[in-house]
Each structure stands twice: as structure tokens, then as C-alpha cells.
């Protein structure tokens, strides 16, 4: 059986959309018909080689999506055929299966435990969470990363308390959900930083109480340091500035992925390291997909969680979607599979 997929064949080159051969399922593997897939900044980092040399080319990409189970491999018990599922990169219940290997002509194409930039994908059981069919797959697809990371960061990593302050640098898909999570637990103030004015306007709708296009203006505007600073950009300059604004005993959480060659320097050791503040990288909000995804979807169903369905692109236009995301003309591109007449439903000028 063949499927159409977007293949990373060379770093810093457009993805190649072509047919690949799906392998037979092994123990713990599940064949999923992908209906929707989000595009995350992590994939852009992979394409650009942010982590350095990629020894596994060519390979597939994508780590958040939603679809329907077509077939299950030996040992799979948490999902069955025709179940709606969310595909996610955080481990949930079930078998941690082997990596699938696809065929592309005479080449082998690697696949991770989860990949979603394809019409069909072989996914490890523990990267899938069954969902009720009452939840729309388009919105459910964002539970694979952006929503769960944002809300989980607030609950499990920042452990933000009522009335504490938070600064979010970068109002993309994850940044918006960090802001939304902060609003849900009554943080104050919630400060959003982004170069794009329209993103800041949307951040206000998500719960931001102060917005600015410059990190350096925050201290002047607010007049005090911040309990939690979150960087979603991976920009070393923004990280430097954000770290200086963390209050004594506060936290800086890094979500964005810097290039492996980037570095920054701390000045004044006592000021930066003897104030009981910490910096660490987010681990997907320490989300437990099996528990958290159904809970968040129910919040969406009762109107307590906002989910922006993103901007729709057909798989064939994935490179355009990635470029639009890089240029900041869209916040969250969503790939819509298996519909030749799929069109973009909204795009900012």
C-alpha cells in the first residue's frame, strides 16, 4: 500500500511530496489515516538543521495530528480499528514500538514513533490517544503538541500560582496556549511579546493583559521583575533579555529551539546566579497524553478552552505553509489530508 507524504530529503531544502510504500505493521504499531496535522516550530528547526547534522535522511516529519485507526499490529490494546485518535510526541499508554521504515523508490525513508505529514502513517501505540467521536478531528489535532504543551507548561513546569506574573516571548501556537493557560489560572499580569501587531491583538483575546513588540520595554511598562518568563522563539537575544527579567526565585522556561551554533553570555555572575532563579527547557509541558488530552477536549466541548482551528493547507502546499509560518503571516498552519480541493480558509495579509 502506498501513501502520499512530505519527505525531508536534504536540509534547508523544500520537502518533497511523493508516494511512499507503507511497511507491514510490527508489534505495537498502528496504521492511522491522518486527517489533520499541525506544523510546529520543531519541524522548521529539523528542516533547517538547527540540531546539527541529520544522520537519518531521508525521513518523515510531523508530531501532532488526528485521524482514524485503519489497522492495528500485534499486541495493541488501547485503540482499535475505526477509533478516532490524536497523534502526539509525548509518551502515553501502550507499547513503545520500533521505528517504521518506508520505501521511496529504491530508497529507505525513516519514520519516527509518530509522523503526521502524510495521508497514512505508522504510529507507535503509545503515541496515540483515543478520543470520542463527538470531538472534531481538526481541533483535536492540536492536542498533539501546541495545546498540551502550553497548558502543561503552566500546570506542571511553571506551576504558576493565582496572581503571579508571566511574560511570554513569541505568540505562535504554543505561546498563545501558554497565555490561555495563564488566563485560566488567573495569572497577573500576563505580558505578551511579539513583533507582529496582529498576533498581539490575538494574544489579548487569549488573555494577555499587556502587549509589546519589544522585550526591552517590559521593565519600563510594568516596573517589576517577572515570576515566570517563557521563550518560544529560540532566539538567543530574546533569551538573554528574558533571563534578566526573571524575579528572584522565579523561572525561565525555554520552548523554542535555538540553532546548535547559537550561544549567549551571562554578565555579572552574582546578579544572574545568586538569586535563586532557574532556567530549564520545557519537556512538552510534562503532559500525560492519556490523561490530559480527554480532559482538555472536554474543556473545549463545554466552552472553557479556546481552540483556533488554524489555517488550512493541502499536503501538496506544505512548503508554502511552512514559508507562511516562518514569515509570520499565519500562527498555526494545519495540513488537511485527502481532499484534493482543500483550500486555505484564512490568511493574514
Protein Blocks (a to p, Z undefined) as FASTA:
>chain_A
ZZdddddfbghiacdddddddddddehiacdddfbdcddfklmmmmnomnopafkbccde
djbdcdddfbdcehiakbcehiacdddfbdceddddddddddehjaccdddfbdcbbfbd
cddfklcccddfkbcfklmmmmmmmmmmmmmmmmmmnopaehiacddehjafklmmmmmm
mmmnopacdddddfblklmmmmmmnopabdcfbfklmmmmnopacfbdcdfklpaklmmm
mmmmpcghiacddfbdcdfkbccddehjllmmmnopacdddehhopafklmmmmmmmmmm
nopaccdebjaddfklmmmmmmmmmnopafbdcddehilkbccfbdcZZ
